[in-house]
Amino acid sequence: MLIKPLGRRPYADTVDAMRAFTEARTPDTPDEIWLVEHDPVFTQGLSGKPEHVLDAGGIPVVPTNRGGQVTYHGPGQVVAYPLIDLKRLGIYVKEYVYRLESAVLKVLEARGVTGHRVAGAPGIYVRLDDPFSHAMLTGPMPADDPFRGLGKVAALGIKVSNHRTYHGVSLNVAMDLSPFTRINPCGYAGLATVDLATLGVPADWATVAAQLGDRLASQFTP
């Protein structure tokens, strides 16, 4: 497993490079994990609806071939792109998503933050009133506000082509969160978005990127 910290890269160029890598790889090509920080950009997934972009302002909106709806990438956010051969690893997409989320949960746990999964809404969430509480989410979320009391700290958007993955997961570290108010994040109106800094957890991009890369590698190494 090769972990590649790529630093600050344009979004569109990175997607082109991932697609080229995926199309060119053979059954013997080693898996890789790319760790990137992007310039400000809204990305619109295959299920994206224009009305979920409320006011892009001067931030570009880029259509992309990952699953899901609109999200934001920007400085201070770690974006991890696992380029994994699922067939060789012997897992399916549902297990792949579970392992992506597990890696994020482990990174948060190491900093005392308790992350949560929400059924039907990929990504990782925290309790806004007490992100350090170990209490589990209990009972169904209210239909009129399924994210009541929660903030999203990590988003998922993946593409699988011939059993090979690209795109991936983003974890908010210390960023300007205001662009998230210009969209309905992941298609959910009013969904709060947080980062580690907002939660009172000091962290720098390089350290969190390295930790997330290691956790992802442990999830996807046979």
Wavefront OBJ file of the C-alpha trace (Angstrom):
o trace
v 0.000 0.000 0.000
v 1.555 3.282 -1.130
v 0.465 6.404 0.786
v 1.106 9.557 -1.245
v 0.841 12.983 0.482
v 0.286 15.244 -2.537
v -0.296 18.535 -0.731
v -2.336 21.312 -2.368
v -3.723 20.225 -5.759
v -6.481 21.494 -8.080
v -9.584 19.347 -7.828
v -10.219 18.718 -11.528
v -6.605 17.776 -12.214
v -6.654 15.334 -9.315
v -9.836 13.652 -10.561
v -8.311 13.305 -14.036
v -5.212 11.720 -12.523
v -7.277 9.285 -10.448
v -9.319 8.264 -13.459
v -6.191 7.743 -15.538
v -4.579 5.660 -12.788
v -7.714 3.523 -12.436
v -8.095 2.958 -16.171
v -4.427 2.047 -16.632
v -3.983 -0.235 -13.623
v -3.639 -3.994 -14.007
v -4.486 -6.820 -11.571
v -0.921 -6.469 -10.239
v -0.923 -2.686 -9.734
v -0.385 -1.881 -6.027
v -3.170 0.042 -4.307
v -2.497 3.658 -3.378
v -3.938 6.284 -1.032
v -3.643 9.916 -2.124
v -3.854 12.653 0.518
v -4.755 16.057 -0.880
v -5.818 19.578 0.081
v -7.885 21.424 -2.531
v -8.444 25.034 -3.460
v -12.042 26.146 -2.740
v -14.477 24.192 -4.926
v -18.018 22.859 -4.824
v -18.270 19.392 -6.347
v -21.547 18.048 -7.660
v -22.033 14.267 -7.613
v -24.046 12.163 -10.027
v -27.191 12.602 -7.908
v -26.618 16.314 -7.500
v -29.467 18.770 -8.035
v -28.753 22.375 -9.032
v -31.130 23.708 -6.379
v -28.835 22.402 -3.636
v -26.279 25.044 -4.645
v -27.841 28.059 -2.965
v -25.236 30.716 -3.779
v -21.880 29.614 -5.163
v -20.545 33.165 -5.169
v -17.075 33.101 -6.655
v -16.440 29.433 -5.857
v -16.483 27.156 -8.913
v -19.037 24.332 -9.114
v -17.498 21.257 -10.751
v -19.605 18.298 -11.942
v -17.966 14.991 -11.097
v -18.640 11.284 -11.515
v -18.660 10.287 -7.867
v -21.859 9.280 -6.121
v -23.886 11.628 -3.966
v -24.822 15.287 -3.994
v -22.980 18.567 -3.599
v -20.182 19.134 -1.110
v -17.368 21.627 -0.537
v -13.603 21.138 -0.518
v -11.172 23.791 0.632
v -7.977 24.575 2.523
v -7.790 23.025 5.980
v -9.644 19.870 4.917
v -7.935 16.512 4.432
v -9.214 14.715 1.340
v -8.197 11.053 1.055
v -8.525 9.166 -2.209
v -8.075 5.405 -1.751
v -7.370 3.702 -5.082
v -8.283 0.164 -4.106
v -8.878 -3.046 -6.065
v -11.936 -4.387 -4.236
v -11.920 -7.696 -6.089
v -8.344 -8.405 -5.050
v -9.155 -7.400 -1.490
v -12.246 -9.619 -1.519
v -14.813 -7.055 -0.378
v -17.862 -5.342 -1.875
v -18.897 -1.688 -1.965
v -20.943 -1.763 1.247
v -17.968 -3.138 3.184
v -15.683 -0.618 1.506
v -17.833 2.299 2.689
v -17.978 0.830 6.190
v -14.179 0.644 6.306
v -13.808 4.217 5.044
v -16.029 5.406 7.867
v -14.187 3.198 10.370
v -10.870 4.841 9.482
v -12.340 8.299 10.154
v -13.864 7.116 13.430
v -10.440 5.887 14.558
v -8.783 9.213 13.720
v -11.435 11.071 15.722
v -11.226 8.598 18.606
v -7.476 9.211 18.900
v -8.329 12.871 19.582
v -11.099 12.139 22.056
v -13.940 12.872 19.627
v -16.813 10.395 19.298
v -18.019 10.088 15.724
v -21.320 8.539 14.700
v -22.796 6.902 11.630
v -26.325 7.840 10.559
v -28.268 5.189 8.661
v -28.843 6.145 5.047
v -26.536 9.180 5.225
v -22.894 8.221 4.501
v -20.294 10.192 6.388
v -19.410 10.787 10.022
v -21.299 13.041 12.434
v -20.725 14.378 15.949
v -23.035 15.547 18.722
v -22.927 19.321 18.731
v -23.747 19.557 22.445
v -20.993 17.124 23.474
v -18.727 15.764 20.733
v -16.666 13.937 23.358
v -19.545 11.913 24.799
v -19.326 8.156 24.324
v -23.114 7.821 24.390
v -24.462 6.149 21.277
v -27.195 7.630 19.129
v -30.402 5.895 20.157
v -33.771 5.546 18.485
v -34.828 6.771 15.045
v -33.923 10.305 14.099
v -36.963 12.630 13.791
v -38.357 12.589 10.262
v -38.696 16.378 10.141
v -35.041 16.914 11.152
v -32.934 13.730 10.830
v -29.737 15.535 11.859
v -31.093 17.372 14.887
v -28.233 18.046 17.299
v -25.619 16.665 14.899
v -22.851 18.207 12.801
v -21.080 16.568 9.886
v -17.308 16.364 10.186
v -16.516 13.959 7.332
v -18.145 13.359 3.942
v -17.969 10.391 1.561
v -18.292 10.267 -2.203
v -16.968 7.288 -4.132
v -16.718 5.886 -7.631
v -16.190 2.199 -8.411
v -15.148 1.174 -11.911
v -14.489 -2.494 -12.682
v -14.200 -3.206 -8.929
v -11.615 -0.412 -8.539
v -12.277 2.645 -6.406
v -11.487 6.309 -6.682
v -12.741 9.543 -5.113
v -13.085 8.966 -1.347
v -13.505 10.778 1.960
v -12.927 14.289 3.310
v -12.284 15.180 6.964
v -12.644 18.778 8.140
v -9.650 19.841 10.232
v -9.362 23.646 10.488
v -11.088 25.454 7.646
v -13.383 28.292 6.687
v -16.769 26.594 7.102
v -18.822 29.468 5.657
v -18.970 27.985 2.100
v -21.032 25.104 3.496
v -23.800 27.633 4.189
v -23.942 28.331 0.440
v -25.131 24.774 -0.277
v -27.343 22.069 1.148
v -24.462 19.809 2.181
v -24.866 16.372 0.612
v -28.398 17.446 -0.337
v -29.632 18.074 3.221
v -30.986 21.555 3.881
v -29.730 23.065 7.117
v -27.214 20.311 7.863
v -24.567 21.757 10.192
v -20.948 21.216 9.219
v -18.103 21.299 11.731
v -14.355 20.816 11.820
v -11.930 19.727 14.529
v -11.054 23.348 15.304
v -14.733 24.194 15.922
v -14.894 21.248 18.319
v -11.969 22.685 20.268
v -9.524 20.048 19.049
v -6.205 21.551 17.936
v -4.813 19.811 14.870
v -2.776 20.585 11.791
v -3.416 19.335 8.276
v -0.234 17.310 7.841
v -0.632 15.409 11.112
v -4.281 14.524 10.522
v -3.559 13.583 6.897
v -0.823 11.179 8.011
v -3.094 9.653 10.644
v -5.959 9.199 8.192
v -3.642 7.687 5.603
v -2.330 5.168 8.131
v -5.830 4.246 9.300
v -7.055 3.779 5.759
v -4.032 1.653 4.906
v -4.738 -0.603 7.878
v -8.344 -1.010 6.700
v -7.392 -1.980 3.155
v -4.233 -4.023 3.604
v -5.014 -7.754 3.234
l 1 2 3 4 5 6 7 8 9 10 11 12 13 14 15 16 17 18 19 20 21 22 23 24 25 26 27 28 29 30 31 32 33 34 35 36 37 38 39 40 41 42 43 44 45 46 47 48 49 50 51 52 53 54 55 56 57 58 59 60 61 62 63 64 65 66 67 68 69 70 71 72 73 74 75 76 77 78 79 80 81 82 83 84 85 86 87 88 89 90 91 92 93 94 95 96 97 98 99 100 101 102 103 104 105 106 107 108 109 110 111 112 113 114 115 116 117 118 119 120 121 122 123 124 125 126 127 128 129 130 131 132 133 134 135 136 137 138 139 140 141 142 143 144 145 146 147 148 149 150 151 152 153 154 155 156 157 158 159 160 161 162 163 164 165 166 167 168 169 170 171 172 173 174 175 176 177 178 179 180 181 182 183 184 185 186 187 188 189 190 191 192 193 194 195 196 197 198 199 200 201 202 203 204 205 206 207 208 209 210 211 212 213 214 215 216 217 218 219 220 221 222
